[in-house]
Amino acid sequence: MWEQLSSQYRSKADFQKLNAEEDGQAQAQKFGVSGYPTFIFTDSTGKVLQRVTGPNADGIAQAIKDLAG
């Protein structure tokens, strides 16, 4: 799902993948991640604008459309 969405929306969003259990525990704590997968949409300063938890491709696509215009 991540690969499909990152390919489909690469011109509208910068996708970065982080495995919170292996190498991103500090980031997961910083953003309050409590379930996997979690998609967090931030602005250029790191402020959280929106989040989608769970394998919800439609919710992720809608968040990208809402935020990217």
N, CA, C and O atoms as CSV, one atom per row, in Angstrom:
chain,resi,resn,atom,element,x,y,z
A,1,MET,N,N,0.820,-1.183,0.000
A,1,MET,CA,C,0.000,0.000,0.000
A,1,MET,C,C,0.869,1.254,0.000
A,1,MET,O,O,0.617,2.174,-0.778
A,2,TRP,N,N,1.887,1.308,0.858
A,2,TRP,CA,C,2.758,2.483,0.935
A,2,TRP,C,C,3.417,2.756,-0.406
A,2,TRP,O,O,3.464,3.899,-0.859
A,3,GLU,N,N,3.926,1.706,-1.042
A,3,GLU,CA,C,4.615,1.856,-2.316
A,3,GLU,C,C,3.675,2.403,-3.379
A,3,GLU,O,O,4.058,3.285,-4.148
A,4,GLN,N,N,2.454,1.894,-3.432
A,4,GLN,CA,C,1.474,2.350,-4.423
A,4,GLN,C,C,1.131,3.818,-4.205
A,4,GLN,O,O,1.119,4.599,-5.156
A,5,LEU,N,N,0.855,4.198,-2.970
A,5,LEU,CA,C,0.475,5.584,-2.686
A,5,LEU,C,C,1.644,6.542,-2.898
A,5,LEU,O,O,1.455,7.638,-3.425
A,6,SER,N,N,2.851,6.141,-2.494
A,6,SER,CA,C,3.999,7.032,-2.678
A,6,SER,C,C,4.286,7.242,-4.159
A,6,SER,O,O,4.721,8.322,-4.560
A,7,SER,N,N,4.049,6.233,-4.962
A,7,SER,CA,C,4.230,6.379,-6.408
A,7,SER,C,C,3.134,7.251,-7.013
A,7,SER,O,O,3.402,8.119,-7.844
A,8,GLN,N,N,1.919,7.012,-6.594
A,8,GLN,CA,C,0.768,7.734,-7.146
A,8,GLN,C,C,0.785,9.220,-6.789
A,8,GLN,O,O,0.395,10.052,-7.608
A,9,TYR,N,N,1.227,9.562,-5.591
A,9,TYR,CA,C,1.150,10.943,-5.118
A,9,TYR,C,C,2.523,11.601,-4.932
A,9,TYR,O,O,2.635,12.593,-4.211
A,10,ARG,N,N,3.550,11.072,-5.560
A,10,ARG,CA,C,4.902,11.595,-5.341
A,10,ARG,C,C,5.061,13.062,-5.719
A,10,ARG,O,O,5.945,13.739,-5.193
A,11,SER,N,N,4.225,13.565,-6.619
A,11,SER,CA,C,4.335,14.982,-6.986
A,11,SER,C,C,3.633,15.896,-5.982
A,11,SER,O,O,3.818,17.113,-6.024
A,12,LYS,N,N,2.836,15.331,-5.086
A,12,LYS,CA,C,2.079,16.129,-4.123
A,12,LYS,C,C,2.591,16.017,-2.690
A,12,LYS,O,O,2.281,16.860,-1.849
A,13,ALA,N,N,3.381,14.969,-2.413
A,13,ALA,CA,C,3.831,14.734,-1.036
A,13,ALA,C,C,5.208,14.080,-1.044
A,13,ALA,O,O,5.574,13.372,-1.981
A,14,ASP,N,N,5.952,14.332,0.010
A,14,ASP,CA,C,7.253,13.706,0.213
A,14,ASP,C,C,7.038,12.532,1.155
A,14,ASP,O,O,6.731,12.732,2.330
A,15,PHE,N,N,7.193,11.316,0.658
A,15,PHE,CA,C,6.965,10.119,1.457
A,15,PHE,C,C,8.275,9.653,2.066
A,15,PHE,O,O,9.291,9.554,1.378
A,16,GLN,N,N,8.244,9.371,3.350
A,16,GLN,CA,C,9.391,8.798,4.035
A,16,GLN,C,C,8.889,7.642,4.891
A,16,GLN,O,O,7.887,7.763,5.596
A,17,LYS,N,N,9.584,6.546,4.821
A,17,LYS,CA,C,9.181,5.346,5.541
A,17,LYS,C,C,10.117,5.118,6.717
A,17,LYS,O,O,11.337,5.211,6.575
A,18,LEU,N,N,9.547,4.821,7.872
A,18,LEU,CA,C,10.328,4.610,9.081
A,18,LEU,C,C,9.778,3.401,9.816
A,18,LEU,O,O,8.580,3.327,10.091
A,19,ASN,N,N,10.642,2.465,10.130
A,19,ASN,CA,C,10.244,1.313,10.929
A,19,ASN,C,C,10.475,1.682,12.389
A,19,ASN,O,O,11.602,1.636,12.881
A,20,ALA,N,N,9.412,2.042,13.066
A,20,ALA,CA,C,9.518,2.539,14.443
A,20,ALA,C,C,10.013,1.481,15.415
A,20,ALA,O,O,10.577,1.817,16.456
A,21,GLU,N,N,9.815,0.230,15.098
A,21,GLU,CA,C,10.259,-0.828,16.002
A,21,GLU,C,C,11.754,-1.110,15.872
A,21,GLU,O,O,12.365,-1.628,16.806
A,22,GLU,N,N,12.348,-0.778,14.729
A,22,GLU,CA,C,13.761,-1.072,14.517
A,22,GLU,C,C,14.662,0.136,14.717
A,22,GLU,O,O,15.626,0.076,15.480
A,23,ASP,N,N,14.351,1.228,14.038
A,23,ASP,CA,C,15.290,2.349,14.068
A,23,ASP,C,C,14.637,3.706,14.310
A,23,ASP,O,O,15.307,4.735,14.215
A,24,GLY,N,N,13.377,3.726,14.614
A,24,GLY,CA,C,12.706,5.007,14.770
A,24,GLY,C,C,11.905,5.163,16.041
A,24,GLY,O,O,10.881,5.847,16.047
A,25,GLN,N,N,12.347,4.547,17.112
A,25,GLN,CA,C,11.587,4.615,18.359
A,25,GLN,C,C,11.449,6.038,18.872
A,25,GLN,O,O,10.400,6.405,19.401
A,26,ALA,N,N,12.477,6.833,18.725
A,26,ALA,CA,C,12.413,8.227,19.197
A,26,ALA,C,C,11.391,9.014,18.389
A,26,ALA,O,O,10.634,9.807,18.947
A,27,GLN,N,N,11.367,8.800,17.082
A,27,GLN,CA,C,10.394,9.503,16.236
A,27,GLN,C,C,8.975,9.044,16.552
A,27,GLN,O,O,8.051,9.856,16.592
A,28,ALA,N,N,8.803,7.756,16.775
A,28,ALA,CA,C,7.479,7.238,17.116
A,28,ALA,C,C,6.978,7.866,18.413
A,28,ALA,O,O,5.810,8.240,18.515
A,29,GLN,N,N,7.853,7.980,19.392
A,29,GLN,CA,C,7.461,8.616,20.652
A,29,GLN,C,C,7.169,10.094,20.448
A,29,GLN,O,O,6.196,10.617,20.992
A,30,LYS,N,N,7.999,10.767,19.675
A,30,LYS,CA,C,7.811,12.197,19.415
A,30,LYS,C,C,6.432,12.477,18.815
A,30,LYS,O,O,5.778,13.457,19.174
A,31,PHE,N,N,5.996,11.605,17.894
A,31,PHE,CA,C,4.727,11.817,17.202
A,31,PHE,C,C,3.571,11.030,17.817
A,31,PHE,O,O,2.466,11.040,17.274
A,32,GLY,N,N,3.804,10.354,18.934
A,32,GLY,CA,C,2.739,9.652,19.630
A,32,GLY,C,C,2.152,8.484,18.860
A,32,GLY,O,O,0.943,8.256,18.902
A,33,VAL,N,N,2.987,7.752,18.165
A,33,VAL,CA,C,2.524,6.598,17.388
A,33,VAL,C,C,2.207,5.457,18.343
A,33,VAL,O,O,3.052,5.034,19.132
A,34,SER,N,N,0.979,4.967,18.258
A,34,SER,CA,C,0.573,3.866,19.132
A,34,SER,C,C,0.059,2.663,18.354
A,34,SER,O,O,-0.216,1.619,18.945
A,35,GLY,N,N,-0.073,2.793,17.050
A,35,GLY,CA,C,-0.535,1.696,16.210
A,35,GLY,C,C,0.175,1.738,14.874
A,35,GLY,O,O,0.660,2.782,14.436
A,36,TYR,N,N,0.226,0.572,14.232
A,36,TYR,CA,C,0.936,0.470,12.958
A,36,TYR,C,C,0.003,-0.063,11.888
A,36,TYR,O,O,-0.810,-0.941,12.177
A,37,PRO,N,N,0.088,0.428,10.682
A,37,PRO,CA,C,0.913,1.563,10.285
A,37,PRO,C,C,0.265,2.882,10.693
A,37,PRO,O,O,-0.953,2.950,10.864
A,38,THR,N,N,1.054,3.904,10.845
A,38,THR,CA,C,0.573,5.253,11.107
A,38,THR,C,C,1.185,6.176,10.061
A,38,THR,O,O,2.398,6.182,9.856
A,39,PHE,N,N,0.346,6.942,9.412
A,39,PHE,CA,C,0.782,7.913,8.409
A,39,PHE,C,C,0.594,9.294,9.002
A,39,PHE,O,O,-0.517,9.677,9.371
A,40,ILE,N,N,1.687,10.041,9.091
A,40,ILE,CA,C,1.662,11.365,9.710
A,40,ILE,C,C,2.008,12.397,8.653
A,40,ILE,O,O,3.023,12.287,7.965
A,41,PHE,N,N,1.160,13.391,8.535
A,41,PHE,CA,C,1.356,14.461,7.567
A,41,PHE,C,C,1.781,15.705,8.331
A,41,PHE,O,O,1.069,16.180,9.216
A,42,THR,N,N,2.964,16.230,7.974
A,42,THR,CA,C,3.510,17.394,8.657
A,42,THR,C,C,3.762,18.518,7.655
A,42,THR,O,O,3.816,18.297,6.445
A,43,ASP,N,N,3.914,19.716,8.187
A,43,ASP,CA,C,4.367,20.811,7.335
A,43,ASP,C,C,5.889,20.831,7.346
A,43,ASP,O,O,6.510,19.941,7.927
A,44,SER,N,N,6.493,21.813,6.724
A,44,SER,CA,C,7.948,21.852,6.607
A,44,SER,C,C,8.666,22.055,7.935
A,44,SER,O,O,9.872,21.828,8.030
A,45,THR,N,N,7.928,22.484,8.969
A,45,THR,CA,C,8.539,22.670,10.285
A,45,THR,C,C,8.379,21.450,11.181
A,45,THR,O,O,8.923,21.416,12.285
A,46,GLY,N,N,7.637,20.448,10.715
A,46,GLY,CA,C,7.402,19.252,11.510
A,46,GLY,C,C,6.103,19.272,12.286
A,46,GLY,O,O,5.807,18.327,13.017
A,47,LYS,N,N,5.313,20.339,12.142
A,47,LYS,CA,C,4.013,20.411,12.827
A,47,LYS,C,C,3.061,19.398,12.192
A,47,LYS,O,O,2.903,19.364,10.971
A,48,VAL,N,N,2.431,18.577,13.027
A,48,VAL,CA,C,1.500,17.568,12.535
A,48,VAL,C,C,0.227,18.255,12.046
A,48,VAL,O,O,-0.416,19.009,12.777
A,49,LEU,N,N,-0.119,17.973,10.788
A,49,LEU,CA,C,-1.326,18.530,10.192
A,49,LEU,C,C,-2.471,17.527,10.198
A,49,LEU,O,O,-3.634,17.892,10.370
A,50,GLN,N,N,-2.124,16.264,10.009
A,50,GLN,CA,C,-3.141,15.221,9.960
A,50,GLN,C,C,-2.453,13.878,10.149
A,50,GLN,O,O,-1.261,13.740,9.872
A,51,ARG,N,N,-3.200,12.892,10.618
A,51,ARG,CA,C,-2.661,11.543,10.759
A,51,ARG,C,C,-3.741,10.534,10.414
A,51,ARG,O,O,-4.933,10.772,10.607
A,52,VAL,N,N,-3.284,9.395,9.897
A,52,VAL,CA,C,-4.162,8.274,9.581
A,52,VAL,C,C,-3.501,7.031,10.172
A,52,VAL,O,O,-2.344,6.739,9.868
A,53,THR,N,N,-4.216,6.311,11.000
A,53,THR,CA,C,-3.684,5.094,11.604
A,53,THR,C,C,-4.406,3.897,11.013
A,53,THR,O,O,-5.630,3.893,10.876
A,54,GLY,N,N,-3.636,2.892,10.670
A,54,GLY,CA,C,-4.202,1.673,10.102
A,54,GLY,C,C,-4.031,1.636,8.593
A,54,GLY,O,O,-3.706,2.646,7.969
A,55,PRO,N,N,-4.252,0.465,8.016
A,55,PRO,CA,C,-4.094,0.301,6.568
A,55,PRO,C,C,-5.316,0.851,5.828
A,55,PRO,O,O,-6.151,0.096,5.330
A,56,ASN,N,N,-5.399,2.159,5.768
A,56,ASN,CA,C,-6.567,2.839,5.212
A,56,ASN,C,C,-6.148,3.654,3.993
A,56,ASN,O,O,-5.934,4.861,4.100
A,57,ALA,N,N,-6.029,3.003,2.835
A,57,ALA,CA,C,-5.565,3.672,1.620
A,57,ALA,C,C,-6.469,4.833,1.235
A,57,ALA,O,O,-5.979,5.873,0.795
A,58,ASP,N,N,-7.775,4.677,1.392
A,58,ASP,CA,C,-8.698,5.760,1.035
A,58,ASP,C,C,-8.509,6.962,1.948
A,58,ASP,O,O,-8.541,8.103,1.488
A,59,GLY,N,N,-8.313,6.715,3.232
A,59,GLY,CA,C,-8.090,7.804,4.182
A,59,GLY,C,C,-6.787,8.541,3.912
A,59,GLY,O,O,-6.718,9.762,4.046
A,60,ILE,N,N,-5.769,7.806,3.537
A,60,ILE,CA,C,-4.480,8.414,3.227
A,60,ILE,C,C,-4.588,9.254,1.960
A,60,ILE,O,O,-4.114,10.389,1.919
A,61,ALA,N,N,-5.213,8.694,0.927
A,61,ALA,CA,C,-5.396,9.436,-0.323
A,61,ALA,C,C,-6.194,10.712,-0.080
A,61,ALA,O,O,-5.870,11.761,-0.636
A,62,GLN,N,N,-7.227,10.632,0.741
A,62,GLN,CA,C,-8.041,11.816,1.035
A,62,GLN,C,C,-7.240,12.858,1.803
A,62,GLN,O,O,-7.378,14.053,1.541
A,63,ALA,N,N,-6.423,12.438,2.728
A,63,ALA,CA,C,-5.591,13.376,3.480
A,63,ALA,C,C,-4.626,14.107,2.547
A,63,ALA,O,O,-4.432,15.316,2.669
A,64,ILE,N,N,-4.026,13.367,1.616
A,64,ILE,CA,C,-3.118,13.992,0.655
A,64,ILE,C,C,-3.868,15.010,-0.198
A,64,ILE,O,O,-3.382,16.120,-0.419
A,65,LYS,N,N,-5.035,14.635,-0.669
A,65,LYS,CA,C,-5.827,15.561,-1.496
A,65,LYS,C,C,-6.228,16.792,-0.698
A,65,LYS,O,O,-6.172,17.909,-1.213
A,66,ASP,N,N,-6.628,16.601,0.543
A,66,ASP,CA,C,-7.032,17.724,1.386
A,66,ASP,C,C,-5.865,18.690,1.644
A,66,ASP,O,O,-6.028,19.909,1.597
A,67,LEU,N,N,-4.711,18.128,1.911
A,67,LEU,CA,C,-3.564,18.950,2.274
A,67,LEU,C,C,-2.837,19.553,1.070
A,67,LEU,O,O,-2.299,20.657,1.151
A,68,ALA,N,N,-2.827,18.826,-0.036
A,68,ALA,CA,C,-2.094,19.291,-1.224
A,68,ALA,C,C,-2.949,20.184,-2.123
A,68,ALA,O,O,-2.436,20.919,-2.967
A,69,GLY,N,N,-4.234,20.102,-1.925
A,69,GLY,CA,C,-5.130,20.948,-2.722
A,69,GLY,C,C,-5.403,20.427,-4.099
A,69,GLY,O,O,-6.141,21.053,-4.861
